[in-house]
Amino acid sequence: MGLVLLASGATYSTKQTGEKKHIKQVNHCNSARKAIVFYRKATWSTQEQLRTARSVTRYPERWAKGCAYLDWIATEWKHNATEQRKILERLSIPTVAICHVFGTYCTQALVVSDCESGHSIHAHNGQYLGLFQMGSSERRIYGHGPTAITQSYAAYAYFVDSGKDWSPWSCKPY
């Protein structure tokens, strides 16, 4: 009866079903580990797009606890990634993104954005682009992106630097 030692440390025998079961369990644990890494990266990537703080690992990944524990951690990270993705999808709606970023200035920002672009992320007028029709020099300083959330963050940074008085925009909320 020949045994072969695999790189994972598991043994394999063509005649012993117990060892085959052990190999299957090791492979299952590896897929749980891969799922944890995948969903953790997906969660963090979305949080970076939203410019929120990276979530703290609430699930200590102690590999010695067994496959059931790893499956649970993978499920939790999948849930986190799904929730973060849902938030990002909601923030793809320009009015929602503007209110998310501008907070107490939401109403004023909505008026300015509606006047400047009709809440369109694709609006352009010469060098002026996006929800808040920011010029090329402002986009270079504060950034600009293809999504409502990135354009809102850039406009908010410009708004704050200008003294929160809407002076850079031709449209005013009052």
Secondary structure, DSSP 4 states (H G I P E B T S, - for coil): ---EE-TTS-EE-SS-HHHHHHHHHHHHHHHHHHHHHHHHHHHHHHHHHHTPPPPP--S---GGG-HHHHHHHHHHHHHHHHHHHHHHHHTTSHHHHHHHHHGGGHHHHHHHHHHHHSS-TT-EETTEETTTTB-HHHHHHH---SSHHHHHHHHHHHHHHTTSS-TTSSS---
